[in-house]
Amino acid sequence: MSIIYLRTPRAPLPMAARRVSRRLMVGSVPVGGGAPISVQSMCTTSTADTDAILQQIAELTAAGCEIVRVAVPSRDDARALPRIVARSPIPVIADSLGQTHRNGGARVLDTRGLDPVNTGADWIPPNHG
C-alpha cells in the first residue's frame, strides 16, 4: 500500500476591494455601483449568421450567462443586430471593433462602438481609447 501525502489547503487569498463605480444598466442587468457581479461571455460565431449566433446565445443563457457580447466588424453584422437583439433572451453588447457602418440608412459611427439607438443593442462599450 502506498502513502499519499496531502498538503493542507491554504486559506484563500483575500478578495481585492471593489472600486467605487456608478451603476449602469445593460438591458435589465445592473452593472457596477455595488451590483452583484454578472456572468458575461462573447459569442464566437459570425454575428451575420443569426441562427448560429442565437443558438450560441441560448446555450450561453442555459449555462448561466446574463450578458452576451457580439463582434460587429462588418455591415452584414450590423444589419443582423436588430434581429438578434429582438430574439435574444439576455442583453446584447455590440462591439464594432472601430468600424463605421450604415444600418438601415442611419449612419452608425463611433471610434469604438455602435450607436445603440440604430442597432437595437442593449449597450455599446464606450471608446476604449
ABEGO torsion letter per residue (X at the ends): XBBBBBBBBBBBBBBBBBBBBBBBBBEABBBEGGBBBBBBBBBABBAABAAAAAAAAAAAAAAGBABBBBBBABAAAAAAAAAAAAABABBBBBBAGGBBBBBGGBBBBBAABBBAAAAGBABBBBBAX
